[in-house]
Amino acid sequence: MVDGRLAVIGAGTMGAGIAQVAASAGTHVILVDIDEELAMRGLERITRNLESFVSKEKISAEDKEAVLARIACSADLEGTGRRAGFVIEAAVEDVEVKRSIFRRLGEVCAPDVVLATNTSSLSVTEIAARVRNPERVIGLHFFNPAPAGWAESPA
């Protein structure tokens, strides 16, 4: 059952940053990585970023807690994909890894769910080649670090 959450696949620097920006804007996010420990490391990175914003008085402690409350972690790509209303992939820049992720997402996500890749150098067409309904795969690139400008004008 699609619940409209944003799924961010990959909890490294880019994925964690994207999840932080989305959650800061009020979106509920599921941060996914290949195992729960890696997803939790992404959440720890987000927590440190937000604590830095609090210490610089760019956001309040309450804002930090509200952002964190909108982020869940998972290692279940398929289960998350079934629930997601939108997906942003931010995994390692390896076309075979991305193609595998998108093939699996294409099998479990609702047919109208947009599947976005954050790639900066790989062919989106090649990534989408194994996806059912490949026309729903898009490139959506965030600059690094994704949350850099957010605290200047938080939502």
C-alpha positions in Angstrom: 0.0 0.0 0.0 1.5 3.3 -1.1 1.6 5.8 1.8 3.2 8.7 0.0 6.5 8.7 1.8 9.7 9.6 0.0 12.1 6.7 -0.1 15.8 7.7 -0.3 17.9 4.8 -1.4 21.5 5.1 -0.1 22.3 6.6 3.2 25.8 8.0 2.4 26.7 11.7 2.2 24.3 12.4 -0.6 21.4 10.2 0.5 21.5 11.4 4.0 21.6 15.0 2.8 18.7 14.5 0.5 16.7 12.9 3.3 17.6 15.8 5.6 16.4 18.4 3.1 13.2 16.5 2.4 12.4 16.0 6.1 13.2 19.6 6.8 10.6 20.6 4.3 8.0 18.5 6.1 8.2 15.3 4.1 8.2 11.9 5.7 11.2 9.9 4.6 12.4 6.4 4.7 16.2 6.2 4.4 17.2 2.9 3.0 20.6 1.2 2.7 21.8 -2.4 2.2 21.7 -3.0 6.0 20.2 -1.3 8.9 23.5 -0.2 10.4 24.4 1.8 7.3 21.0 3.4 7.3 21.4 4.3 10.9 24.8 5.8 10.1 23.1 8.1 7.6 20.6 9.1 10.4 23.6 9.8 12.7 25.1 12.1 10.0 21.8 14.0 9.7 21.6 14.3 13.5 25.1 15.8 13.6 24.2 18.2 10.8 21.1 19.4 12.6 23.0 19.7 15.9 25.4 22.0 14.1 22.5 24.1 12.8 21.2 24.3 16.4 24.5 25.3 17.8 24.8 28.1 15.2 21.2 29.2 16.1 20.0 28.6 12.6 17.3 26.2 13.8 15.8 25.5 17.2 16.2 22.2 19.1 12.5 21.6 18.5 13.0 22.0 14.8 15.8 19.5 14.9 13.6 17.0 16.7 10.7 17.5 14.3 13.0 16.8 11.3 14.4 13.7 12.9 10.8 12.5 13.7 10.0 12.5 10.0 12.9 10.1 9.1 12.7 6.3 9.4 15.6 3.9 8.5 15.3 0.6 6.7 17.3 -2.1 5.0 14.1 -3.4 3.2 14.3 -2.0 -0.3 11.3 -4.0 -1.6 9.0 -3.2 1.4 9.9 0.4 1.3 9.4 0.5 -2.4 5.9 -0.9 -2.0 5.0 2.0 0.3 6.8 4.9 -1.4 5.1 7.6 -3.3 8.3 8.9 -4.8 11.9 7.4 -4.8 15.2 9.1 -5.0 18.2 6.8 -5.4 21.6 8.1 -4.2 23.7 4.9 -4.2 27.3 4.5 -5.3 28.1 5.7 -8.8 28.2 2.3 -10.4 25.8 1.6 -13.2 25.3 -2.1 -12.4 24.4 -1.3 -8.8 22.0 1.4 -9.9 20.4 -0.8 -12.5 19.9 -3.6 -10.0 18.3 -1.2 -7.5 16.0 0.2 -10.2 15.1 -3.2 -11.6 14.0 -4.2 -8.1 12.1 -0.9 -7.5 10.4 -1.3 -10.9 9.0 -4.6 -9.8 7.6 -3.5 -6.4 6.7 0.2 -6.7 3.3 1.2 -7.9 3.4 2.0 -11.7 2.9 5.7 -11.2 5.7 6.2 -8.7 8.5 8.3 -10.0 11.9 6.7 -9.7 14.7 9.4 -9.6 18.4 8.9 -9.7 20.8 11.3 -8.2 23.6 10.3 -10.7 25.9 13.0 -11.8 27.7 11.1 -14.6 25.8 8.0 -15.6 23.2 7.6 -18.3 19.7 7.8 -16.9 18.5 5.8 -20.0 20.9 3.0 -19.2 19.9 3.0 -15.6 16.2 2.8 -16.6 16.7 0.1 -19.2 15.6 -2.8 -16.9 12.7 -1.0 -15.3 9.1 -1.8 -15.9 7.6 1.5 -17.2 11.1 3.1 -17.8 9.5 6.4 -18.7 9.0 7.1 -15.0 12.8 7.1 -14.3 14.2 10.6 -14.1 17.5 12.2 -13.3 17.3 14.5 -10.3 20.7 15.8 -9.2 21.4 17.5 -5.9 24.6 19.3 -5.3 26.9 18.3 -2.5 26.3 18.9 0.4 22.5 18.8 -0.2 21.5 20.5 3.1 24.0 23.4 2.8 21.5 26.2 2.0 18.5 24.8 3.9 19.2 26.3 7.3 19.4 29.8 5.7 15.7 29.7 5.2 14.1 26.6 6.9 10.5 25.7 5.9 
